[in-house]
Amino acid sequence: MTTQLTGDIINNIAVISALNVDDLAIGQHQFWFNVASNALNQDQHLPVWVFKGEQTGKKVMLTAGIHGDELNGILTAQQLARQLQNTEICGCVIIVPAINLSGIIHHHRDFHGADQDLSTVNLNRYFPGNNQGNAAERYLAKLWHHLLLPNADIAIDLHTQTTGTCYPLYVFADFRVESALTMARLMAPDAILNDPGDQGVLETVWNQHGVSAITVEVGSGKITQPELITRAVAGVMQIITQQPLAAMTIEPCAIEASNITSIRADIGGLTLANVEMLTSVKKDDVIATQYDLFGNIIKHYTAPCDGTVLSHNTDALRDAGALIVRLIHD
């Protein structure tokens, strides 16, 4: 595949329908990637940064905004792009900072289409897409085959927790992929989960295609957290500059575990967490208290096992089934 210019220019930036960074000159490039058209047959364009160094090296793909409410990931990608404008690198870094355009504009994690049968779709369950499928699947298929897959040796996908809940700087990595674990440790996060992967998740699909990948959670949805963004940028820069990954041995510096347990609301109510992020809890400790509209206590929630608090709700209003506390543990 070669880089394909459409001939269109938007805000002085060229529009492409396919990218092959091997075609590009050394230096910095900006493109609009024509990913799809909407139900009004209006083209949709994703911003793409390419930073190509003089020396050969890995192609590092950085994505963000698969979920439209996860702004810290988008802000991390943008801050990294600003830093790379003044940094000499080996190899190539490709940044796609805002994948889910419809979700971002709707302040929502999901892809929004006009198809009444489709409603909304969690894009991170449908990779690598299907060019004969519904609008969301076709969107992903074009993204995957014409932008992502041809241009990656290693990959980092930036996220946050869902709106109304919080995370620390937290990484998913498949420990069976040695270079993925190395990448996770180079991020210097607060916690790393051994993640064998789920069907349709971008990180899983990358690993299935021989591209070592991690998912990085940068705090909370719809809450700007500059400290976590700065830490995430520093971690990604470590991955970009510390090559080759296969030759590195990085000692654990964070919580590393293989299990998470999510405590969810049994009933609806206004719910306050009784725990703080990254604190240890013991089995049967009270971790949250739930109130009715009069302010009466209607339920206490307790820890089902020993663990460390990885997430808790920040929005008190909890439907039955909504996340209250998430523990990470062996």
Secondary structure as GFF3:
##gff-version 3
##sequence-region A 1 330
A	DSSP	beta_strand	4	10	.	.	.	ID=ss1
A	DSSP	beta_strand	13	18	.	.	.	ID=ss2
A	DSSP	three_ten_helix	21	23	.	.	.	ID=ss3
A	DSSP	beta_strand	27	37	.	.	.	ID=ss4
A	DSSP	beta_strand	43	52	.	.	.	ID=ss5
A	DSSP	beta_strand	55	64	.	.	.	ID=ss6
A	DSSP	alpha_helix	71	84	.	.	.	ID=ss7
A	DSSP	beta_strand	90	96	.	.	.	ID=ss8
A	DSSP	alpha_helix	101	105	.	.	.	ID=ss9
A	DSSP	beta_strand	111	112	.	.	.	ID=ss10
A	DSSP	beta_strand	120	121	.	.	.	ID=ss11
A	DSSP	three_ten_helix	123	125	.	.	.	ID=ss12
A	DSSP	alpha_helix	135	143	.	.	.	ID=ss13
A	DSSP	pi_helix	144	148	.	.	.	ID=ss14
A	DSSP	three_ten_helix	149	151	.	.	.	ID=ss15
A	DSSP	beta_strand	154	159	.	.	.	ID=ss16
A	DSSP	beta_strand	165	166	.	.	.	ID=ss17
A	DSSP	beta_strand	169	173	.	.	.	ID=ss18
A	DSSP	alpha_helix	178	186	.	.	.	ID=ss19
A	DSSP	beta_strand	191	194	.	.	.	ID=ss20
A	DSSP	alpha_helix	202	208	.	.	.	ID=ss21
A	DSSP	beta_strand	212	218	.	.	.	ID=ss22
A	DSSP	alpha_helix	226	241	.	.	.	ID=ss23
A	DSSP	three_ten_helix	245	247	.	.	.	ID=ss24
A	DSSP	beta_strand	255	257	.	.	.	ID=ss25
A	DSSP	beta_strand	259	264	.	.	.	ID=ss26
A	DSSP	beta_strand	269	273	.	.	.	ID=ss27
A	DSSP	beta_strand	280	281	.	.	.	ID=ss28
A	DSSP	beta_strand	286	291	.	.	.	ID=ss29
A	DSSP	beta_strand	297	302	.	.	.	ID=ss30
A	DSSP	beta_strand	307	313	.	.	.	ID=ss31
A	DSSP	beta_strand	317	318	.	.	.	ID=ss32
A	DSSP	beta_strand	323	329	.	.	.	ID=ss33
###
